Amino acid sequence: MSLNLDKNNPHLSSEPGHLGEFRRGLESWPPGLAWQPDGEQIEALVKLYQGVLTGNARLNLTRITAPLDFLEKHLWDSLAGILLSDHCRDYPQARVIDIGTGGGFPGLPVALVWPQWSVALLDSTRKKINYLEELGHRLGLANLTYMVARAEAVGHQSQHRSQYDLALIRAVGEGGVCAEYALPLVKVGGTVVLYRGQWSAAEAEQLERASALLGGKVSATVAVVTPWSGAQRHFIYLTKEKPTPNDFPRAIGVPRQHPLGVVD
């Protein structure tokens, strides 16, 4: 599949105002995060938006395509998960994995803003990963790697188990499922970032129980209001304190069928 990322892209010609609106949103990026896009980053993010819309025409990468929705629910959200944690954003170098990347979020924006980091995009759908690989090359993101696999399998592979500084996971499943996918992959002292909308006390308790079984703990929960729509957003940070027992992650499909931390 070839990408056409210029302004004459046929997939975008019927909506010429979208790119202008998207660019204006980037140029008036809201305060509140320890980052503002510079000129090169704005150009790269516009190309990222174009590329995702192009892929979306064939692969259904995302249902979020309107400019301001994309800015808030993909770009701002992806970066806020890192920027709202001093520990995460201050890594001089980091090995990062985006579990269940789907349309490339949060991994693509993270790789673009932190070029000194190595970011792996993991998804079980080959067509999506193939497209993201082509898009990453077109964007000049040499710090990306791409994996077609299930998290339950990758978590037992020596080249990945306990090898990452950061694991990012959103829109994948309930907290106990995400913890079981992610904690085996990070180093002792590493961090898992869970991206959530609403977040209840019951969910927090389940995640605490699951994390303890996996060698981790919930180290912080940050609640924010999104800048454009005023929606509630939560970022939950897990710290790995000791090695995950070899029994985890369990076999493919089991974490979803029987989430850790659930009290009968």
NORJO-V765850 format. One record per pair of residues at least 12 apart in sequence whose ideal C-beta (glycine too) atoms are under 7 Angstrom apart, sorted by the first residue. I is the first residue (numbers start at 1). J is the second residue. D is the distance in Angstrom with one decimal. If there is no record, write none. Layout:
i=I j=J d=D
i=I j=J d=D
This chain:
i=1 j=131 d=6.2
i=1 j=134 d=6.4
i=3 j=51 d=5.9
i=3 j=54 d=6.0
i=3 j=134 d=5.9
i=3 j=135 d=6.3
i=3 j=138 d=5.2
i=4 j=54 d=6.7
i=5 j=47 d=5.0
i=5 j=50 d=5.2
i=5 j=51 d=5.7
i=5 j=138 d=5.8
i=9 j=50 d=6.0
i=9 j=54 d=6.2
i=11 j=53 d=6.0
i=11 j=54 d=5.1
i=11 j=57 d=5.1
i=12 j=50 d=6.4
i=12 j=53 d=6.3
i=18 j=67 d=5.3
i=19 j=46 d=6.5
i=21 j=67 d=4.2
i=22 j=46 d=6.4
i=22 j=49 d=5.4
i=22 j=67 d=4.0
i=22 j=70 d=6.8
i=22 j=71 d=6.7
i=23 j=42 d=6.7
i=23 j=46 d=5.7
i=25 j=67 d=6.0
i=25 j=68 d=5.9
i=25 j=71 d=4.6
i=26 j=42 d=4.8
i=26 j=45 d=5.9
i=27 j=42 d=6.6
i=30 j=227 d=3.9
i=32 j=227 d=6.6
i=33 j=79 d=6.5
i=33 j=80 d=6.0
i=33 j=83 d=4.4
i=34 j=83 d=5.3
i=34 j=89 d=6.6
i=35 j=79 d=6.4
i=35 j=83 d=5.6
i=35 j=113 d=6.7
i=41 j=112 d=6.8
i=41 j=113 d=6.9
i=44 j=112 d=5.6
i=44 j=139 d=6.0
i=45 j=75 d=6.5
i=45 j=112 d=6.9
i=47 j=139 d=5.9
i=48 j=108 d=6.1
i=48 j=112 d=6.9
i=48 j=139 d=6.2
i=49 j=70 d=6.1
i=51 j=135 d=4.4
i=51 j=138 d=6.5
i=52 j=103 d=5.9
i=52 j=104 d=6.7
i=53 j=65 d=6.1
i=55 j=131 d=4.7
i=55 j=135 d=6.7
i=59 j=127 d=5.7
i=59 j=128 d=5.9
i=59 j=131 d=5.8
i=61 j=102 d=6.8
i=61 j=103 d=3.5
i=61 j=128 d=6.5
i=62 j=103 d=4.1
i=68 j=228 d=5.2
i=71 j=228 d=6.9
i=72 j=226 d=5.4
i=72 j=227 d=6.7
i=72 j=228 d=4.5
i=72 j=229 d=6.1
i=74 j=105 d=4.9
i=75 j=109 d=5.4
i=76 j=226 d=6.8
i=76 j=227 d=6.4
i=77 j=195 d=6.5
i=77 j=233 d=6.8
i=78 j=105 d=5.0
i=78 j=106 d=3.3
i=78 j=109 d=4.2
i=78 j=110 d=6.2
i=79 j=109 d=5.7
i=79 j=113 d=6.2
i=80 j=224 d=6.8
i=80 j=235 d=6.7
i=81 j=106 d=6.0
i=81 j=168 d=6.5
i=81 j=193 d=4.7
i=81 j=195 d=5.4
i=81 j=235 d=4.9
i=82 j=110 d=6.2
i=84 j=222 d=4.9
i=84 j=224 d=6.8
i=84 j=235 d=5.8
i=85 j=220 d=6.9
i=85 j=237 d=5.8
i=87 j=191 d=6.3
i=88 j=166 d=6.2
i=88 j=191 d=6.0
i=88 j=193 d=6.6
i=91 j=117 d=7.0
i=91 j=165 d=6.1
i=92 j=116 d=6.9
i=93 j=116 d=5.6
i=93 j=117 d=6.6
i=94 j=117 d=4.6
i=94 j=165 d=4.2
i=94 j=166 d=5.6
i=95 j=118 d=5.0
i=95 j=163 d=6.4
i=95 j=164 d=5.0
i=95 j=165 d=5.3
i=96 j=110 d=6.5
i=96 j=117 d=5.4
i=96 j=118 d=6.7
i=96 j=119 d=4.6
i=96 j=120 d=6.9
i=96 j=164 d=6.4
i=96 j=165 d=6.7
i=96 j=166 d=4.5
i=96 j=168 d=6.6
i=97 j=120 d=4.5
i=97 j=122 d=5.9
i=97 j=164 d=4.9
i=97 j=167 d=5.1
i=97 j=185 d=5.8
i=98 j=119 d=6.6
i=98 j=120 d=6.9
i=98 j=121 d=5.3
i=98 j=122 d=6.4
i=98 j=168 d=4.8
i=99 j=122 d=5.3
i=99 j=151 d=5.3
i=99 j=167 d=6.1
i=99 j=168 d=6.9
i=99 j=169 d=4.4
i=99 j=172 d=6.5
i=99 j=181 d=5.4
i=99 j=182 d=5.8
i=100 j=122 d=6.9
i=100 j=123 d=6.1
i=100 j=169 d=6.4
i=100 j=172 d=4.2
i=101 j=121 d=4.3
i=101 j=122 d=6.2
i=101 j=123 d=5.0
i=101 j=132 d=7.0
i=102 j=123 d=6.3
i=102 j=128 d=6.7
i=102 j=171 d=7.0
i=104 j=121 d=6.5
i=104 j=132 d=5.0
i=106 j=168 d=5.1
i=106 j=170 d=6.5
i=106 j=195 d=7.0
i=107 j=119 d=5.2
i=107 j=121 d=4.7
i=107 j=168 d=6.7
i=110 j=168 d=6.9
i=111 j=141 d=5.0
i=111 j=143 d=5.4
i=111 j=144 d=5.2
i=112 j=139 d=7.0
i=112 j=141 d=6.3
i=115 j=143 d=5.7
i=117 j=143 d=6.2
i=118 j=143 d=5.5
i=119 j=143 d=5.9
i=119 j=144 d=5.5
i=120 j=145 d=4.7
i=120 j=147 d=6.0
i=121 j=144 d=6.4
i=121 j=146 d=5.3
i=121 j=147 d=7.0
i=122 j=147 d=4.7
i=122 j=149 d=6.4
i=122 j=151 d=6.6
i=122 j=154 d=6.5
i=123 j=148 d=6.8
i=124 j=148 d=6.8
i=124 j=149 d=6.7
i=124 j=150 d=5.3
i=126 j=148 d=4.7
i=129 j=146 d=5.0
i=129 j=148 d=4.9
i=132 j=146 d=6.4
i=133 j=146 d=4.6
i=150 j=252 d=5.2
i=151 j=181 d=3.9
i=151 j=249 d=6.7
i=152 j=249 d=4.5
i=152 j=250 d=6.8
i=152 j=251 d=6.5
i=152 j=252 d=4.6
i=152 j=255 d=6.6
i=153 j=252 d=6.5
i=154 j=185 d=7.0
i=155 j=181 d=7.0
i=155 j=184 d=3.9
i=155 j=185 d=5.8
i=155 j=249 d=4.3
i=160 j=185 d=5.9
i=161 j=184 d=5.7
i=161 j=185 d=6.5
i=162 j=186 d=7.0
i=162 j=187 d=5.4
i=162 j=243 d=6.6
i=163 j=185 d=6.9
i=163 j=187 d=6.8
i=164 j=185 d=5.1
i=164 j=186 d=4.9
i=164 j=187 d=6.7
i=164 j=190 d=6.1
i=165 j=186 d=6.9
i=165 j=187 d=6.3
i=165 j=190 d=5.1
i=166 j=190 d=6.6
i=166 j=191 d=5.5
i=166 j=193 d=6.6
i=167 j=182 d=4.0
i=167 j=185 d=5.2
i=167 j=186 d=5.1
i=167 j=192 d=4.7
i=168 j=193 d=5.1
i=169 j=181 d=6.4
i=169 j=182 d=5.2
i=169 j=192 d=6.8
i=169 j=194 d=5.9
i=170 j=195 d=3.2
i=173 j=256 d=6.0
i=174 j=259 d=5.6
i=175 j=194 d=6.5
i=175 j=203 d=5.5
i=175 j=206 d=5.8
i=175 j=207 d=3.6
i=175 j=210 d=6.6
i=176 j=206 d=5.4
i=176 j=207 d=6.3
i=176 j=210 d=3.7
i=176 j=259 d=4.0
i=176 j=260 d=4.1
i=176 j=261 d=4.0
i=176 j=262 d=6.6
i=177 j=255 d=4.8
i=177 j=256 d=5.7
i=177 j=259 d=5.1
i=178 j=194 d=5.4
i=179 j=192 d=6.9
i=179 j=207 d=6.2
i=179 j=210 d=4.6
i=179 j=211 d=5.2
i=179 j=214 d=5.7
i=179 j=216 d=6.8
i=179 j=238 d=6.3
i=179 j=260 d=6.8
i=180 j=210 d=6.7
i=180 j=214 d=6.3
i=180 j=248 d=5.9
i=180 j=249 d=4.9
i=180 j=255 d=4.5
i=180 j=260 d=5.6
i=181 j=249 d=6.3
i=181 j=255 d=6.7
i=183 j=211 d=6.8
i=183 j=214 d=4.2
i=183 j=215 d=6.3
i=183 j=216 d=4.7
i=183 j=238 d=6.5
i=183 j=240 d=5.7
i=183 j=244 d=5.5
i=184 j=244 d=4.4
i=184 j=248 d=5.8
i=184 j=249 d=5.6
i=186 j=240 d=5.0
i=187 j=240 d=6.8
i=188 j=240 d=5.4
i=188 j=241 d=6.9
i=188 j=242 d=6.2
i=188 j=243 d=6.4
i=189 j=240 d=6.6
i=190 j=240 d=5.1
i=191 j=237 d=5.7
i=191 j=238 d=6.8
i=191 j=239 d=5.9
i=192 j=238 d=4.0
i=193 j=235 d=6.2
i=193 j=237 d=6.0
i=194 j=236 d=4.2
i=195 j=235 d=6.3
i=196 j=234 d=4.3
i=196 j=236 d=6.3
i=197 j=231 d=7.0
i=197 j=232 d=6.3
i=197 j=233 d=6.3
i=198 j=232 d=6.0
i=199 j=221 d=6.9
i=199 j=234 d=4.0
i=199 j=236 d=7.0
i=204 j=221 d=7.0
i=206 j=261 d=4.0
i=206 j=262 d=6.1
i=207 j=236 d=6.8
i=207 j=261 d=6.3
i=209 j=261 d=3.7
i=210 j=260 d=3.7
i=210 j=261 d=3.4
i=211 j=238 d=5.4
i=213 j=260 d=5.6
i=214 j=244 d=5.0
i=214 j=248 d=5.7
i=215 j=240 d=5.7
i=215 j=241 d=6.1
i=215 j=242 d=4.4
i=215 j=243 d=5.7
i=215 j=244 d=4.6
i=216 j=238 d=4.7
i=216 j=239 d=6.1
i=216 j=240 d=4.7
i=216 j=241 d=6.2
i=217 j=238 d=6.8
i=217 j=239 d=5.8
i=217 j=241 d=6.0
i=218 j=236 d=6.3
i=218 j=238 d=5.8
i=219 j=237 d=5.1
i=219 j=238 d=6.6
i=219 j=239 d=4.2
i=220 j=237 d=4.4
i=221 j=234 d=6.2
i=221 j=236 d=5.1
i=222 j=234 d=6.9
i=222 j=235 d=4.6
